[in-house]
Amino acid sequence: MSAQWLDRLAVMLAVAFAVSWLAFHYRHKWRKNKESTGGIGACGAPCEDCPYSKDCGGKAP
Amino acid sequence: MSRRPTGPSTERVVMLAGNPNSGKTSLFNRMAGARQHVGNYPGVTVDKKSAKVSFRGVEFELVDLPGVYSLLATSPEEAIARDEILSDRAAVVIQVLDATNLERNLHLTAQLTEMGVPVAYALNMIDEAEAKGLKFDLERMSALLGGPVIPTNASRGDGVPTLLAAALDVAAAGQACTSHVNYGADLEASIAAVAEGFEGDDAVSARRRAIALLDGIADPHAPPAALESVARELNRLAIRGGRPVDVQMAEARYGFALGVATEVSASAHHVWHDRTMRMDSVLLHRIWGLPVFVALMWAVFNLVFALGEPPMQWIEAGLGGLAGWVEAVWPAGAAPLLRSLVVDGVIGGVGGVISFLPNILLLFLAIAFLEDTGYMARAAFLMDRLMHKMGLHGKSFIPMLIGLGCTVPAILATRTLDNKRDRFTTILVTPFVSCGARMTIFALLIPAFYAPRWRGWVLWGLYMTGIVAAIVVARLLRGTLFRGESAPFVMELPPYRVPTGRSVAIHMWDRAWMYLRKAGTLILALSILLWALGTFPRRTRFTRDYEADIAAAPTPDARAELQAARQAEALEHTLVGRLGKWMEPAIRPLGFDWRVGTALVGAFAAKEVFVAQMGIVFSLGGAEEEEPDSLRRALRQNYTPLQGLAMMLFCLLSAPCLATIAVTRRETRSWSWALAMLVGMTALAWGITFVIYQSGLWLGLGGA
């Protein structure tokens, strides 16, 4: 296999990995959104996806 | 509804609660007359005074509870008062408030509201308070405290019949007090966690018992799950708060008391009795309060740039050095695509985002500092007044404050708004408040186009524009789609204090970690994707023979110009270039070219991608990646300050990121509202940016 093909293959793998990661990331978020049954935080909203949920260190009403 | 007795009139028990010397006994004597019975509570030497009373045909037992400052049950009097209130005998509790010392009396109110009983309030010694120049907004106070407030003068009997009538009405309705103290994020999370352990209790009882356990009050009947939770939560709270937990809870109650007192009373004499009151006399001043808030924000934004510039340059220099090193050790001919992916895509994209970490951290350091000092609660209090004038719910400002960090939790936080009109309005306007991700865009563009002395001003102007836009749009929505009154609520005002280094450090670390994690995952993946879209399909035929022309170029400058022209032509042929060219007619009136257009499309996935995409486009387009400040220099060479302002304005006001649209869909349970947000904000941003850019051109401020 030529160096040019190896170069293309490496880039294709990197891009495929990035696209797959994005697809899984958004799919995971979408399903979590849809099936949200998680705990309610200090602000009265679900903790899922909330960047403050870890120890609920953010501001709350 | 409450479990309180509302049946036959003879079973009614009306309890009088209040601080010592609040005039409670005078009121009891005035109501009971000579029919009172004095005894002892079982097992203790605490007087028990009660009487059978008949009022307008209704008979009830009137009980004078011991005078107490709290219901923490740390003394026999407090334990009795607490047990009596919780005994389910009370059809209504009348709290006697000393109007001359309202704030101190409201500490007890803060605890009484947690008991889940119907409450009425006697604002006693009203004559003395008025003689001291105090005035009260009784209607507002009643709304905030969740029960009727009747002014009384127990020694003369003024207001007593009205008070009894109001209290019996509350008893007949059987509705428990709806107001309660909010203990803040950390404590509320712990209360919720401990309350989960009380499985058999209703929500009010579980919360009350959880609060008592966290306050250090023994509960012999508490289930093991609750006791396990409380040990864990106390440990967590002590680490995070840096102060004993009971002190933190007392401060929250103090905040409630001060918040209500400040909201409902006005003094003609302004006698400020301690440091907090003295500071509030300036920071919450009706005239100066808002300008002080605006000036403080201005100082914060100037600080963000003044202190953030040196570390930002160090990071840029480091990333430039890294790119230069990669280019040096990786020959241009060896795996050129992979080399371009690493240098232009990863270092140019992710590196561009990471370099603004110091600015982001400084902004959140300032916000954490202001929050921990107690000032942010004052800012919310000040805005609460303004929001009410604009027809908005005061609570709406709290999601907006959260939105300074991220719009997603801010929209989730609107769940605390009970009223659908208030909630939907707040959801739709919260994205106007600039989030941390947009700060990355501003951190790139402001230093690129403006001199150091103007940078703080521009950033301050952008944040203020966002807040003003949110308020104006909210006003429009409340006047059209969501008409109706807003319910009042108590804005807690905690005492001022010096923030602990640990608490601020935890905030900073959380923020830094979130930012770096996002850069290393989502932004990295999007950068690789955008690099691919900005590289393929590759152009093989050009409009001229660049290779020959470059070889024949007489000067290095001419050679560089030809190379840049070749790369620009190659870029326009890629998917990104085609997309940008396709959308260019729509954004050209705003001063944007196709490169900005592609960055705006990328920013829809996550706002930071705007910076990553500009980094990739200009890196692929020939900017010297290894030189620090290369992206900003490239921007300066390609755009004017007016175009830079237009970009920032559009990014501020246009459609929020994908995650915000998704969470809006979830919270409103409607795609229509989510799409309305997407389309409405983009249209508004387009209109305002168009007006600003075209006006700037007309005024001769420069254009493309």
Interface residues (C-beta under 8 A of the other chain):
Chain A: A3 L6 D7 R8 A10 V11 A14 V15 F17 A18 V19 W21 L22 H25 Y26 K29 W30 N33 S36 G39 I40 G41 A42 C43 G44 A45 P46 D49 C50 P51 Y52 K54 D55 C56 G57 G58 K59 A60 P61
Chain B: N182 G184 A185 D186 L187 E188 A189 A192 R236 R240 A334 A335 P336 L337 L338 L341 E371 M376 K395 I398 P399 L401 I402 G405 C406 V408 P409 L412 A413 T414 R415 T416 I506 H507 D510 M514 T521 L522 L524 A525 L526 I528 L529 A532 L658 A659 A662 V663 R666
